[in-house]
Amino acid sequence: MSIESQWVATMPEMYDEHLGPALFLPFAARVAAAAAQRRPRRVLELAAGTGILTAELVRALPAAEIVATDLNRAMVSWGASRVPEPDWRQADAQNLDYPDGWFDLVACQFGVMFFPDKPAAFAESARVLEPGGTLVCTVWDAVETSDLPAAMVESLRAVLPDDPPDFIVRVPHGYCEPDRVLADLRAGGLLDVGIERVVVRGEAASADAVTRGFCLGTPLRFALQERGSLPELTSRLAGEMSARLGDGPVAGDLAAYLVTARTPPAAT
């Protein structure tokens, strides 16, 4: 596991408290609704994180058997305590310990970007899906199209002009070309790809909350620790974020792609 895929110690809590409502909850209902349209019986969630989408899947699919997985043990523990209904497992999306054709739907909200070999991960999803099964996932658009992450990137460049960390641009927002996503899905054996651009409104209690979420709840934390005092840099970045977003509650547009694809139907 690379350092940019790690969430350790209090990171899941910071991520869930400060970034969950602002960045991820606004999309979760969309993904769950897309899943519910397929009326699945067995659902596998990949990169479930702290369970933000998981909770929406439980609500949207009360009769479905849901397995929620994540590569990070800390995320699995936090998610299982937050949303206890599914079967939570630690799992690598590129090497799933499930039989061929076991699920009829695989869901993944903003996790694909972290998979080192995306075609291989898509191929593994295709393997565990039944013929005609569905993959539903989301990936971010370019960072400048989402106001809150874009403000964080601008603040990093202001506070650390000689060596700004590029994690946000390179990893979460680094898989934003629809043609590349389409090619990777097809390389993984998935068909009938649909890619819909979705813009929603993200809201947070304050610019400081967004800053703490990024600095203390994501792998950006490790890049900041390499560059100085984490508390000091977090404080300076919070000041920059407040200057850009204002005091009090903050809001901004968030842009992502809702992606659907299917496995080939059964041979007749």
C-alpha positions in Angstrom: 0.0 0.0 0.0 1.5 3.4 -1.0 1.6 6.2 1.5 -1.0 8.1 -0.7 -3.5 5.3 -0.1 -3.1 5.2 3.7 -5.6 6.5 6.3 -4.2 5.9 9.8 -4.8 6.9 13.4 -7.4 9.7 13.6 -7.5 10.3 9.8 -10.8 8.4 9.2 -12.5 10.5 11.9 -11.2 13.8 10.4 -12.1 12.7 6.9 -15.6 11.7 7.9 -16.3 14.7 10.1 -15.0 17.5 7.9 -14.9 16.2 4.3 -17.7 13.7 4.3 -20.6 16.1 4.5 -18.9 18.8 2.3 -17.5 16.7 -0.6 -19.0 13.2 -0.6 -22.4 13.1 0.9 -23.9 15.3 -1.9 -23.0 12.6 -4.5 -23.9 9.6 -2.4 -27.7 9.8 -3.0 -27.0 10.0 -6.8 -24.9 6.8 -6.8 -27.4 5.0 -4.6 -30.3 5.9 -6.8 -28.4 4.7 -9.9 -27.7 1.4 -8.0 -31.4 1.1 -6.9 -32.6 1.3 -10.5 -30.9 -2.0 -11.2 -32.7 -3.7 -8.2 -29.6 -5.7 -7.2 -29.6 -8.7 -4.8 -25.9 -8.8 -4.0 -23.9 -5.5 -3.9 -20.2 -5.1 -3.5 -18.9 -1.6 -2.5 -15.2 -0.9 -3.2 -13.2 1.7 -1.4 -16.1 2.3 1.0 -14.1 4.5 3.2 -16.0 5.7 6.2 -19.3 4.5 4.9 -20.8 7.6 3.4 -22.1 5.9 0.3 -22.7 2.7 2.2 -25.3 4.3 4.4 -27.2 5.5 1.3 -27.0 2.1 -0.3 -28.5 0.6 2.9 -31.4 3.0 2.7 -31.9 2.6 -1.0 -31.6 -1.2 -1.1 -33.1 -2.5 2.1 -33.5 -6.1 0.7 -30.0 -6.4 -0.8 -27.1 -8.2 0.7 -24.3 -5.5 0.8 -20.6 -6.2 1.3 -18.6 -3.0 2.0 -14.8 -3.2 1.5 -11.8 -0.9 1.8 -8.0 -1.5 1.5 -7.4 0.4 4.8 -8.1 -1.4 8.0 -8.7 1.9 9.9 -11.4 2.8 7.3 -13.0 -0.6 7.7 -13.1 -0.3 11.5 -14.6 3.3 11.3 -17.1 2.5 8.6 -18.3 -0.7 10.4 -19.0 1.3 13.5 -20.8 4.0 11.6 -22.9 1.8 9.3 -23.0 -1.7 10.9 -25.6 -3.3 8.7 -23.4 -4.5 5.8 -20.7 -7.1 5.9 -17.5 -5.1 6.2 -14.2 -6.6 4.9 -10.7 -5.4 4.2 -10.1 -6.0 0.5 -7.9 -5.0 -2.4 -10.0 -4.0 -5.4 -7.4 -5.5 -7.7 -7.5 -8.9 -6.0 -10.9 -9.7 -4.6 -11.5 -12.8 -2.6 -14.9 -13.6 -4.1 -16.1 -16.2 -6.7 -16.7 -15.3 -10.3 -20.2 -13.9 -10.9 -21.0 -13.6 -7.2 -22.4 -10.0 -7.3 -24.9 -8.3 -9.6 -23.7 -4.8 -8.8 -20.4 -3.2 -7.8 -20.4 0.4 -6.5 -17.4 2.7 -5.9 -17.6 6.4 -4.9 -14.4 8.4 -5.5 -12.2 5.4 -5.0 -11.1 4.4 -8.5 -8.5 7.2 -8.6 -6.5 5.4 -5.9 -6.3 2.1 -7.7 -2.7 1.7 -9.1 -3.8 -0.4 -12.1 -7.3 0.8 -13.0 -7.9 -1.6 -15.9 -6.9 -4.5 -13.7 -9.3 -3.3 -11.0 -12.1 -2.9 -13.5 -11.4 -6.4 -14.8 -11.6 -7.8 -11.2 -15.0 -6.0 -10.8 -16.1 -7.6 -14.1 -15.0 -11.0 -12.9 -17.0 -10.9 -9.7 -20.1 -9.5 -11.4 -22.6 -11.9 -12.9 -23.3 -11.7 -16.7 -25.1 -8.4 -17.4 -24.1 -7.1 -14.0 -23.5 -3.4 -13.4 -20.6 -1.2 -12.2 -21.5 2.2 -10.8 -18.8 4.6 -9.8 -17.9 8.3 -9.6 -14.6 10.1 -10.4 -13.9 13.8 -9.9 -13.7 16.2 -12.8 -10.6 18.5 -12.9 -9.9 20.2 -9.6 -10.6 23.7 -10.9 -14.2 22.7 -11.5 -14.8 22.0 -7.8 -14.7 25.2 -5.7 -13.7 23.8 -2.3 -10.8 21.5 -3.5 -9.7 24.3 -5.9 -9.5 26.8 -3.0 -7.3 24.2 -1.1 -5.0 23.9 -4.0 -4.7 27.7 -4.3 -4.0 28.0 -0.6 -1.3 25.3 -0.7 0.4 27.3 -3.5 0.2 30.4 -1.4 1.6 28.9 1.8 4.2 26.7 0.1 5.0 28.5 -3.1 8.4 26.8 -3.7 7.1 23.2 -3.2 3.3 22.9 -3.0 2.1 19.4 -2.4 0.3 18.1 -5.6 -1.7 15.3 -4.0 -5.1 16.8 -4.6 -4.5 17.6 -8.2 -2.6 14.4 -9.0 -4.6 11.7 -7.2 -8.2 12.5 -6.4 -8.6 14.9 -9.3 -6.0 13.2 -11.5 -8.3 10.7 -13.2 -10.7 13.2 -14.8 -10.6 12.5 -18.6 -13.7 10.7 -19.7 -11.9 9.2 -22.7 -9.3 7.6 -20.4 -12.0 6.2 -18.0 -13.9 4.8 -21.0 -10.7 3.1 -22.4 -9.9 1.6 -19.0 -13.4 0.2 -18.5 -13.3 -1.4 -21.9 -9.8 -2.8 -21.2 -11.3 -4.4 -18.1 -14.0 -6.1 -20.2 -16.9 -3.8 -19.4 -19.4 -2.6 -22.0 -22.3 -0.2 -22.4 -20.4 2.6 -20.6 -22.3 5.7 -19.6 -20.5 8.8 -18.3 -22.7 11.6 -17.0 -21.2 14.9 -15.7 -22.9 15.9 -12.4 -22.5 19.2 -10.6 -23.8 19.5 -7.0 -23.4 22.0 -4.2 -21.1 21.2 -1.3 -21.4 22.9 2.1 -19.2 23.0 5.2 -19.4 24.6 8.6 -16.4 26.8 7.8 -13.2 27.1 5.8 -11.3 25.9 8.8 -13.3 22.6 8.8 -12.5 22.0 5.1 -8.9 22.7 5.8 -8.7 20.3 8.7 -10.4 17.6 6.6 -7.8 17.9 3.9 -4.8 18.4 6.1 -5.6 15.9 8.9 -7.9 13.4 7.2 -6.2 12.7 3.8 -2.7 11.6 2.6 -2.0 15.4 2.1 -1.1 15.1 5.8 2.1 13.2 5.0 3.2 15.7 2.4 2.7 18.6 4.8 4.7 16.8 7.6 7.6 16.5 5.2 7.5 20.3 4.7 7.2 21.5 8.3 5.1 21.6 11.4 1.7 20.1 10.6 -0.2 22.2 13.2 1.5 25.4 11.9 0.9 24.7 8.3 -2.7 23.7 8.9 -3.3 27.0 10.7 -1.7 29.0 7.9 -3.7 27.1 5.3 -6.9 27.7 7.3 -6.2 31.5 7.1 -5.7 31.3 3.3 -8.9 29.3 2.9 -10.9 31.8 5.0 -9.6 34.6 2.8 -10.8 32.8 -0.3 -14.1 31.3 1.0 -15.1 33.7 3.7 -15.9 33.3 7.4 -18.7 31.2 8.7 -20.4 28.5 6.6 -18.9 28.0 3.2 -20.3 26.4 0.0 -19.2 25.7 -3.6 -19.9 23.8 -6.7 -18.5 20.3 -7.0 -18.2 18.5 -10.4 -17.7 14.8 -11.0 -18.6 12.0 -13.4 -21.2 9.4 -12.7 -20.1 6.3 -14.5 -22.0 3.1 -15.3 -21.0 0.0 -17.2 -22.1 -3.6 -17.6 -20.5 -7.0 -18.0 -21.3 -8.9 -21.2 -24.6 -10.8 -21.1 -24.6 -14.6 -20.7 -24.0 -16.5 -23.9 -27.2 -18.0 -25.4 
